[in-house]
Amino acid sequence: QVQLVESGGGVVRPGGSLTLSCEFFGTRFSEHGMTWYRQYSTSRPMVARISAAGNPSYADAVKGRFTLSRDNAKSTTYLQMDNLKPEDSGLYFCNVRLTETDYWGQGTQIIVSS
């Protein structure tokens, strides 16, 4: 059984920062790549992903502003979001795919507004 729990969302002004966390409850966290997605009305595109080896990759829209890291001792990934823009607002989800099964957290909401 796998469970993902996101936290860290909130309201921030444009240009501000937030850090989202995703805690993984299950086994062998260090062996899994982890991904963050953002929910739109009809799609859920990838925001950032980190491999089991700790190598991150980013959507073009967030490159240079977001940093994804992982702490295997805490079974947690951290999405540091800097220079936030109003268009970053939305519901962010953490995901892990294990043996072709996707597991999702409940999501955490970000509002970027002046």
Secondary structure as GFF3:
##gff-version 3
##sequence-region A 1 114
A	DSSP	beta_strand	3	7	.	.	.	ID=ss1
A	DSSP	beta_strand	10	12	.	.	.	ID=ss2
A	DSSP	beta_strand	18	25	.	.	.	ID=ss3
A	DSSP	three_ten_helix	29	31	.	.	.	ID=ss4
A	DSSP	beta_strand	34	39	.	.	.	ID=ss5
A	DSSP	beta_strand	46	50	.	.	.	ID=ss6
A	DSSP	beta_strand	56	58	.	.	.	ID=ss7
A	DSSP	three_ten_helix	60	62	.	.	.	ID=ss8
A	DSSP	beta_strand	66	71	.	.	.	ID=ss9
A	DSSP	beta_strand	76	81	.	.	.	ID=ss10
A	DSSP	three_ten_helix	86	88	.	.	.	ID=ss11
A	DSSP	beta_strand	90	98	.	.	.	ID=ss12
A	DSSP	beta_strand	101	104	.	.	.	ID=ss13
A	DSSP	beta_strand	108	112	.	.	.	ID=ss14
###
